[in-house]
């Protein structure tokens, strides 16, 4: 009759990406129990144990010490003495798994389960091996058996959740992680894994809360990085900076921590400090294990070629890093030499275990690539699918409320009529230059041009008015609170001044500020507005073809986007009437790229500045650009995007209703 041995050791499974499983979980019990505590490798168990048991105990000690090759040698020696020793098979299987020898590991762990189908650690370890080998069906089946063995064990549910997550069965993964948290409310790894699942579901706010809970329970590098990155995604830049600083303080040798801080510093315009941490990250990561994040930090700082090199390296490291493809396509003009990448993206669409958010990324990347290659019909089919999936993720079955949106536009016009200006103590500053219009209309190019001027600084897209406009209204009504409205101008100027303490002008290119132009003029009567307008169809087509992480007005539906465009034109007609001509300039994108010098001279003069020939070379401007136009605005001014809609004419859908729309005084394109 074989003797039993229960060893104190860890199964293969990790709790999160870098979370280690507890080392106090007992191994598979075979016969009468004999629990062995951790013993240094140079001290074998008491001599009353037979040789096989001494070898098994030594293997367990080696495993706990992370010496998996030594553990495997001891376990194999035990099996040589007793080929039926289940504990030795388990230890040898774990050793094989830790050394990356998954086929041998799976075979041995299967034998353990044949002997004892309820061996919990073997179930956890085998499900992990299957998951990491891409065998999601087997992983879920074995992980489910572990839950049946220990239904009240939080680790079992967390392990099953990770199997569902790997298979991109996201609702089931969320359920498993939530169950684990209910069983163990302090289980930081389950909160982390739930955050990853919510992130893939496109539920960024919920993901951030889950990561915050994980970081609160266990402020390790993995949790802090996940939280910081999500805060950046949500444009909560100050909290992201605090999280990144803590990461660097706790883990100063982590390239990933320095990259996170680089990203946060970039967003709050501390560019020199951002560059410093970028350099440190590169020094700390000579093998470019963080190539994907490195590229994400290099791009807005103007290191486009370096970013593209790292994106290609990231794809070589892991061809399933789907966001790398989309970023690479967006960062360059795609040519025939990129056919191999296009084939890889197409093959990824056939994978069964990609989430909807990952599919969105691939479809946008393919659309951009095929558009560059002039394969317009297939390009549009990918843009259509990317928008359909995004709409489903962000809005589900919720319909776009046209009446509500129209009432909001009415409210902006009613509340912020310039006739109330005389009752306001306004800020007289001439510092702000607000570049407004629809997204994808050319606002980034306009800011790149003006910020090339020696006396102008570009602040990018500032959220000040988006966050604060409602403060100017009394109790949520349409009546203006004159005192607050006046203070908003002062606060805004103070924020802009930080971008250029010595600048004569600071630009804010948030396109959505067109909604609040009336209020801004009331608070800052000397602020200037430059309205960049573009062919309605080209603008909406560009919105359709551009990934935007935050849900935009129109909800990724052509008909809704066309409706929003018409409301924008109605709003601009009001501001065109209300704002003084010396404070409101309209520039057609098509005219700007066709006759750049005359248009640029007009813009510079409108800003009250002397001429600076650097404005004619905006592509040489190395300033921060954090929008999807980061690559385009670093190219010499080009006109190839004019009337682009003609290439897509058969597949325009609801955008066709915009073909007859014209801005007052604009050319016919």
N, C-alpha and C positions, 0 to 999 in steps of 0.2 A: 504494500500500500504506500503510495507516494506521500511524502511529508508536505505539510502546508508551509507556505512562507508568505507573509504580508510585509512588503517593504515600503518604507516611507520615501516616496519619490514623486516626481512631477510627470504628467503625461506630456505628449508632444504639443498640445494646443496652446497657443498664446491667447490671451484675453482680448487684446486689441492688436494693432499693428506692431507695437513694441512692448505691450504689457506681458509680463511673464506670469505664468500660472503659479499658484502657491506651491511650495516645495514640501508641504506637510500632508498632501493627500495620499492615502494609503494605496498601495498597488493591489493587483488582483489576488484575492484570497483563494487558496487551493485546498488546504486541509487545516488541522488545528493551528490556530494563529500563533505566530511568533513575530512580534513587532520589533524591528531593528531601528535604533536611533542613528542619526548621522555619526559616522566614525571616520576619522582621518584615514587616508589611503594606506599609511604605513602601519596602521593598527587593524589587524583582522579581528573578527569576532572571537569570542572565547573558544578555547580548543575543544569544548565538548560538542561543537557542531561538526558535522562531517564536511569533507572537502567541497562538495557541491555547494552546500549552504554558505561556506566561507567565500566562495567565488561569487555567488549571487549577491551577498552583502557587500563585497568589495565593488561589484559592478554598480550597485545602488549608490554607494559613496561617491564613486567616480562621476556618476550622472549628476548627483547633487552639486558636485564641484565644477560641472560644465566640461568635464574631460570625457567627451563622448566616445572618442577613439579607444581610450583606456577602458571605459565601461563596456564597450563592445567586445574587447579582448577577453575581459573577465567573464562576460556572459557567454561567449562562445566556448570558453574553456569549461564552464559549467555544463553546457549542452553536450560537449564531448563526453563528459562523465555520465550525464543523464539526458539523453535526447528527448525525453518526455517532460522535462522541467519547464512548466509553464511560466514561472517567474523569470527564468533566464530568457525564454523566448520574448517575453514582454520587454525586458531590459535591452535585449539585442535589437528588437524592433524599434524601440525608441532611439537607440544609438544610431541605427541606420538612417532613421528619419532626420535626426539632427545633423547628420553628415550629408544630407541631400540624396540619400539612396532610397528613394521612395518605393521602388518596386520590391526590393528585399524587405523593407519595413512593413509594407502592406501584407506581404505573404506571412510573415511571422505573427503579426497582430491578428490576422484572420485565424491562424492556428490557436492563438490564445482564446479567441472568442468561440471557436469550436469546442474547446475544453470547458469554457465558462462563459456562456452567452451574456451573462450579466456583469462581466468584468468592466466596471465603469471607466477606469483610466484607459483601458484598451479601446473602448468605444470612442472616447474623446479623441484619443491619438489617431485612430484610424480615420475618423471623420475629418480631422484636420489634414491628414495626408491626402485624402481624396479631394478635399476642397482646394488645396494648394496645387494639386495635379490637374485641376480643371474638370474633375469628375463630380459635377454638382449633384446629379441624381443620387449617386452612391453616398456622397457626403451627407446629404439631407436624410437619407434613409438611416444611416448609422447614427447620425446626430439625434434623430428622433428616438432611436432605441435608448440612447443615453438618458434622454428626458424621461422615458418610461421607467428606467431603472431608478432614477432619482428625480421624481417630479417636483420636489421642493428644493432642488439645488439650483441656485442662481447661475452657477457656471454652466450647467447643462443647457439652460435656456439661452444663455449668451453664446455658447458654442453653436447651438442650432441656428440662432439668429445670424451668425457670421456665415454659416452655410447658405442660408437663404439670401443673404446680402451678396455673396459671391455669384449666386445664380441670378441676381437682380430680381428676385421675387420680393420686392421692397415692402409691400404691405405685411407679408408674413414675417419678414425680418424685423420690422418695427414692432409687431406684436410680441415676438420672442424677446426682444430687448426690454420692452416695457414690462413683460412678465418677470424678467430677471431683476429689474429695478424694484418691482413690488416685493419680491422675495428678499432683496438686499438693497435697501435705499441708499447705501453708501458705496455701491458698486460703480466706481468711476469708469471702468472700462466699458460697462454696458451703456453708460451715458455717452461716452465717446462714440461707440458703435452706432447708437441710435442717432447721434448727430450726423454721422457719415451717411446713414440711410436717408434721413430727412433732407440732407444736402442733395443727394441724387434724385430725390423726389421734387426738387425745386422749392422746398419749404425752408428758405434761407433763415428767416426769423426764428423759426422753431429750432433749426439746427444750431443757431448761435446760442440759444438758451440751453440746449443740451450740452454743447461744448463748454459753456460757462460753468455748468454744474460739475462736469468732469474735471475742469481745471481747479474749481474750488475744493473738490474732494482730494485731488491728486495733481498738484501743480508740476507735473512732469513735462518734458519737452514736447511730447506728442500732443498732449491736451492743449498746451499753450499755443502751439503752432496752429492747430485746428481752429481755436477760438480767434486768434489774431487774424488769420486769413479770412474767416467769415465776417469779422468786423470790417475788414477792408472792403469785402464784397458789398456789405450793407452801407458803405460810406460813413461808418462811424469811426472816423479817422483818429480822433484823440484817444478813444478807448483802445483802438488797435495799436496805437503808438505805445500806450502804457503797457499793454500785454507784450508787445515786442521787446520793450526795454527790460521787462522782467525776464523774458526768455534769455536775452543776452547776458543779464546779470547772473542767472542761475547756470547757464550753459554757454560760457564765453567761447568755447571751442567748436560750437555748432555753426556750420555754414548756413543751415536752414534758419536758425535764429537771426543771424545777421541779415539774411535776405528778407525776412519778415520785417525787420526794423527798417531796412532800406525802402521797402514798399510803403510803410507807414510814413516815414520821413518825406518821401517823394510827394505823397498826397497832401502833406501840410506845408509843402514848399520849402523844406529844409534840404535843399538840393546838395550842398557841399557835404553835409553829414550823410546823406543818402549815398553819395558816391563813395565816401569813406567805407561805409559798411558793405557796399557792393564789392569793393576791392578786398576787404577782409574775407568776405565769403569766398571769393575766387581763390585766395591763398589757402583757405582752410579746406577747399574741396578740389584738389588737383585732378582727381579722377572724374570730376563733374557728375557726381551722383545726384546732385540737385539741379541738373541741367534744365529741367522744365521750369522750375521756379526762378532760376537764374535768368532765363530768357524773359520771363514775365517782368522782372525788375529792370532788365536792360532796355527793353523796348521803349517805355515812356521817357527814359533818360536820353534817348537818341542813338543808342548802340544797336542799330537795326541789324547790321550784318553779323555782329557777334551774337545777337539774339537768335537769328536764323540758324547759325552754326550750332548753337545749343539745342534748338528745337530738333534739328536733324539728329543730333546725338541722343536726345531723349527718345526719339522714335526708334533708333537703333538699340537702345537699352531695353525698351519695352514697347513693341509695336502696338500695344493696346492703350497707350496713353493718348486717348482720342483728342483731348484738347490741344495737343501739340500740332496735329495736322491742321486744324482750323486756324490756329495762330500763325503757322507757317504760310498758309495760303494767303492770309490777310496781310502778311508782311512783305509781299513780293509780287512781281508780275509773273504769273505762272506760264511756263513755256513747255515745249515738247519734252524737254529733259526731265520734267516732273511727272511723266506718265507712270513711272513706277510707284510714286506716292499715291497717285490717283487710284491705281489698281489696289493698293493696300486699303485705301479708304472704302472702296467698293466692297472689298472682301469683308471688311469689318461690319458692313451693314447686314451681312448674312449671319453674323454671330447671334446666338439666341440669348446671350446673357449680358446685353448692353441695356442700361437704363434709358429712359426717354430723354433725359438731359444729355446723355452721351450721344444718342442718336441725333439730337438736335445739332450738336457740335459737328458731327460728321457731315450732315446734310448741308450746313452752311459752308463748310470747307469745300465740299464737292461743288456746290453751286458757284462759289467764287472761282475755283480752278477751271471749271468748264466754261464759265463766262469769259475768262481770259483767253481760253482756247477757241472761243467763238462757237461753242456748241450750245446755243442759246436755249433750245427747247428742253434739253436735259438739265441745263443749269436751272431754268425756271421750275422744273419739277422738283428739284432738290430744295430750292427756296420755299416752294409751296409746302413741302412736307415739313421743313424746319419750322415754319410758322404755324402749321397745324398742330404739331407736337407742343410747341411753346405755348400756344393758346390753351391747349388741354392741361398742361402743367400749371400754368399761372392762373387760369380762370375757370377751368372745368366747364361746367354747363352754364355758367353765369353769363347772361346776355349783356351786351353793351347798351347802356341806357342813354340814348341820344337826347332825350328830353332833359335829363339831368345835366348832361354836359352843356347843352345849349343854355340852360338856366344859369350855369356857372359862368359862362362867357357874359351873359347879360348882367350878372352881378358884378363882375369886374368892371364893366363899362359904367354901370350905375354908381358903384361905390367910389370909383377913383376918377371921376370927371374932373378935369383941370379947372373947372369953374370954382372949385373949393380952395384953390391955391392961396387966395388972399387971406384965408383964415388960418394959415399954417405958418409956424415958425420953422422955415426950411433951412437946411444946411446949404451954404453957398458954394461948397467945394466943386471944382471942375475936374477933380481927379478921375471919377469913373467914366469909362467908355463902355457902354453895354452893347455887345454885338448880339443881335436877336434874329429870330426867324425860326423856321421849322428845323428839326434835326435833319442832318444830311443835306443841308442847303448850301454849305460852304462857309459856315461860321468858323470852323477850325482854320481854314485857309486865311480868312480875314484877320483872325487874331495872330496867326503866324506872320503875316505881312506887317501888321502894325507893331507887334512886339519886337520886330527887327530894328525898329527905330531906337536910337540911343537913349531917348527920354521916355520910353514906354516899356512897361512890364506887363506880361500876360499872366493873368491869374487863373486861366482855364475856366472850368465850369463851376461856379460858386453856387451853393445851395441856400444862400442867405435869404433871398426873397421867397423861395419855395417854402422855407421853414417858418418865416416870420410874417408873411403878408397878413395872415388872419389877426395878428395882434393889433393891426391898425383899425379894426372894426369894433364897434361897441357891441359886446355881448353876442357875437356871432351874427349880427344883423348886417345890413348894407350901409349903415351909417358910420361915417368916418370918426375915429377918435383922434382929434387933431394933435393932442399932446404926444400920444404914442407914435403917430405917423412921423412927426418931426424928429423924434428920437431915433427912429429906424434909420434915417439918413445918416445921422452921426455914427451909429454903430456900424453901418455898412462901410462908410469911408474909413473907419478905424481898421476894419478887417482888410480892406484892400490895401491900405497903407503898408501893412506888414509885408506885402509882396514886392513893394518898391519904395523904400523909405525916402529915396531921393528922386523918384520918378515924377514927371509932370503929369503923366496919365497912366492908369492901370486898367487893362481891359478885363471884362467878365463876359465870356462867350456862352453862358448858359442859354440855349435856345428858348427854353421855357419862360425866360423873363419877359417874353412878348406878352404873356398873360398879365403881367404886373406893371407894364410900362406906365400906365396912368398913375399908379401909386408912387412909383419911383420918381416920376417927374414932379409930383407934389412934394415929395420929401427932399429931392435934389434937383431943383429947377435948372441948375447949370450942368448937370450930367448930360452926356451926349449919347444918342442912340444911333447905331448903324444897323439898318435892317437889310440883311442879306436874303435876297429872294431868288428863287430858281424855278425853272419849269416845273409846274405842279406834278406832272407825271414822272419826270426824272427824280424829283424829290421823293415821292412816295415809293417809287421803284427802288431807290437806294435804301429807304427805310426797310423795305421788304427784304432786301438782300443782305442786311447788316445785322449780325447778332448783337443784342443789347440785353445785358444781364437783368437790368431792372425792367419790369413790364412797362411798356410805353402806352401813351394814349392811342386808342384804336384797337388795342388787344390783339395784334397779329392777325387781323382780318382785313382784307382789301377794302370791303365796303365801309367798315368802320374807320379805317385810316383816311379814306376819301372824304368821309363826313367830317372828321376832325380837321382835315386840311381846309375845307370850306369854312368851318368856324374860325379857323386861324385867319383866313382872308377877311372875314367879317370883322374880327377884332382889330386887325391891322388897318382896316379902312377907318375905324374909329380913331386910332392913335394918329393916323395920318392927318386927320382933321384937327385933333386936339393939340398935338405937340407942335411947338414953334419950328419953323423950317431950319433955323440955325441950331436946333438941337436934335433934329431928326433927318438922317440921310438914308436914302434907299440906294442899294447897289445891286445890280443884276449879276448873278454868278456868271452867266454867259458872257456878259460884257467884260467882266473882270478877267476872265481867262483869254478872251479874244484881243483885248486892248489893255494889258495890265498896267503899263506906265501911266496912261491918262487916268485910269480909274484909281490907281494907288495914290497918285498926286492929289486927286480930289479927296480921298479919304484922309490923307495926312493933313491937308489944309483944313478940312472940316474939324479935325481935332485941335486946331489952333496951334499947330506945330510947324517949325521950319522943315524944309525938305531934307530927307536923309536917304541917300541912294541905296543904303543897305536894305531898304524896304523892297527893292526890286529883286533881291535874292533871298526870299524867305526860306528856301531849301537849305541855306547855310546857317540858319538860326538853330542853335543847339539846345534851345530851352526845352523844358518839360512839356510833353504832349501825352495826356493820359487817355485820350479818346480813341475810338476805332480808326480815326484818320491819322494815327501816328506815323504810318509809313507814307501815306499819300502826301501829307504836307511837307515832307522832307524831300520831295521830288521837285524839280523845276516846274513852274506853273504850266499846266497842260490843259488842252481843251477836248480831250478824247471822251470825257464824260458828258459832253453836251449832246442832247437829243439821243441819249442812249436807249430811250424807250423804244425807238424805232426797231431795234434789233429784237425786242421782246413783244412787238405789237400783237402777234397772234395769241399771246397768252396773258394779256394784261388783265383780263377779267374786269372787275369793278373799277379799276383804275381808268378805264376808257372814259368814264364820265368826267374826268378831269381834262380831257384833251382840248376842250373848248374854253377852259378857264385861262384868264390872263390877268396878271397884276397890272394895275393902271400904269401906262407908260412903258411897260416892258416890251421887249422884242418878241417876235413870233418864232419859237423854236419847236 
